[in-house]
């Protein structure tokens, strides 16, 4: 037995949208109306998609919080280092500045190498602190 026939009267704006939608290949008025009625009578079809989207948005929010925590940790670490360096470094006498500068360059290169090594496979500081302090508490 075939499908029952139904005659509808639509507002002009809805009819125009329906006509526009059916200009694409493979889209029929019948399919659009059947899908709309099915979603109307079975709202759980629509809620499944909404639930998945909300779960994904929640995951994004959690990750955003982790990124903000890691950034705050990085900025605080840098700020403490600069404060310590500025308050604990004695002025260098004129005759020793070139030697100190060369030593500083070597230390800087070593520092950059360490950062690169950690970022490309070592344990990064934020993961280490998270492990030590059990999550995001205290950051």
N, C-alpha and C positions, 0 to 999 in steps of 0.2 A: 504494500500500500504506500502511496506517495505521501508527501508532506501536505498537511492541510494548508489551504490558501487563506491569506489574510490581507485585507485592504486597510491601509493606514492613511490618516491625514496628519501631516506634519506642518509645523510652522515653517514659514518660508526660509528663515535663516538656517534651520536644521536641515531642511531639504537641500539647500545650497551646499552645506558642508558635506552631506551624504553624497551628493553628485561629484563634488571635488575629490572625495576619498575614493570613489569608484573609478576614477580616471586612470589610476595606477593599474598595471597589468596584474591579473590574478585576484583582484579585490572586487567582491560583489556586494550589492546592497543587502542581499539576503544574509551573507556571512557576517556583515557588520551588525545587523539588527539581531541575529541569533546570538552573537557573542555578547552584545550589550544586555540582552534579556537574560542570558545565562549568568552573567556577573551580577545582575540585579537580583535574581532569585537564589543565587549561590554566592553570597559575599565572601565566603572563605576562600574562594579562588583568588580574589583580589587581595585578601589579607595575607596569604602566603608570600606574595611578592613584597608587600609592605613590611612584613615581619623580617624578611631577609634583608631588605634595604635598611631597616632600623638597626638590625644587628651589625650590619657593615658600618653604619654611621657610628655606632657605639665603639666598634673596633678602631675607627679613625680617631675618635675622641680620646681613647686610651693611649694610642700611639702619639697623638699630639701632646698629651700630658707628659709622656716619657721624653719627648723631644724638648719640651720646655724645661723639664727637670734637668736633663743633660746639659742644656745650654746654660742654665743658671749655675750649675756645678762648674762648668768650664769658665764662665766669667768670674765666679768667686775665686776659683783656683788661680786664675791669671792675676786678678786683683791682689790677692794675698801675696803672690810671688813678687809682683812689682813693688808692693808696699814693703815687704821684707828686704828686697834688693836695695831700694832707695834709702831705707833707714839703717841698714847694716853695712853698707859699703863705704869704706874710708876713702878720702880723696887720695889720688895717686900722685907721687912726686913727679916733677917734670921729666927727669931722666929715665923713669921707669914706664912711661906711658906707652911707648912703642911695644915693649915686651908685654905689657898688660893687654894692649890691644890685640896682639897676635894670640896670646893665650885666650882672650875673650872670643876671638874668631874660631879657634879650635873648639872651645867649649860650645859655642853656638852651633857649629857644624855637627858636633856630637849630639847635642840636644835635638836638632832637626832630624838626624838619623834615627834617634830613639823614637821620636814621635811617628816618623814614617813607618818604622818597624812595628810599632804597636798598632797603628791604624791598618796595616796590611796583613795582620794575622796574629798579632800578640793580644794579650788581654788588655783592653782599654781600661782606663782609670774608673770610668763611670760604672762599668760592669763589676769591677773589683770592689768598689765601694758599695754597690747594690748588694753584692754577695755578703760583704762584711756586716752591713747594717740591715739586711733583710727587707729589701723592697725600697719604696720611695719615702718611708718615714725619715724625717730629719733633713730632707732636701727641699 
